[in-house]
């Protein structure tokens, strides 16, 4: 397997994991749509990406090199500071959450389909091109 195929599969797997985390947060928002005082939450891809980039490990070839010390893969969960939509202090827009869930599901299925295609290609190579 080439390094490119390996890094592509790894990136796709991480993307599927992120989409799953996002789906869980959206589902939590929907399930708390009637909870008094609940504020909707979201996961910030930009902050998660920035965090991942900062956790890259460089190859230390000299003792004088400064090592990277920040290593975390925790997504950034953001709680909305929006004013209330409902009289009970709840700030969940159920229509917006349902639309976000549908969009995220399509994204998730597209990623899974692409990942399955990569695995099919690997299977084909392993079998010598036989179906």
C-alpha positions, -999 to +999 in steps of 0.1 A: +000+000+000+014+034-009+019+061+017-007+082-002-034+056+000-026+051+037-028+089+045-060+092+024-077+063+044-065+078+077-079+112+067-112+097+056-115+077+089-109+108+109-134+127+089-160+100+095-153+102+132-157+140+132-190+137+113-202+111+139-193+135+168-211+163+150-242+141+146-241+132+183-240+169+192-269+177+169-289+148+182-283+160+218-296+195+207-327+180+192-334+158+223-331+189+245-353+211+224-378+214+252-353+215+281-356+248+300-325+269+298-307+246+274-285+263+248-276+246+215-241+233+211-219+228+180-185+214+172-161+238+156-143+222+126-120+252+123-109+251+159-106+213+158-084+215+127-063+242+142-059+220+173-049+190+152-023+211+133-008+223+165-004+187+177+018+176+148+050+160+159+082+170+141+111+146+138+137+158+162+171+153+146+191+174+170+191+176+208+189+214+205+156+212+186+125+223+206+100+195+208+063+199+201+045+194+234+008+201+227-010+169+218-048+166+219-075+154+196-104+168+215-130+186+194-140+221+204-176+220+217-192+255+216-223+264+235-245+290+219-247+324+236-279+332+216-309+346+233-338+324+241-362+312+214-387+299+239-403+313+271-384+287+292-350+300+282-343+273+256-323+284+226-327+254+203-341+261+168-354+226+160-358+234+123-322+245+120-310+214+139-330+191+117-316+207+086-280+205+100-286+168+109-298+160+073-267+179+058-243+161+082-259+127+074-253+133+036-217+143+044-212+112+066-226+088+040-204+104+013-173+099+034-183+063+042-189+056+005-155+071-004-138+050+024-155+019+011-142+026-024-107+029-010-111-005+008-125-020-024-094-008-043-071-023-018-091-056-019-088-057-056-050-051-055-046-078-029-065-103-050-044-094-080-071-075-099-096-104-097-132-095-088 
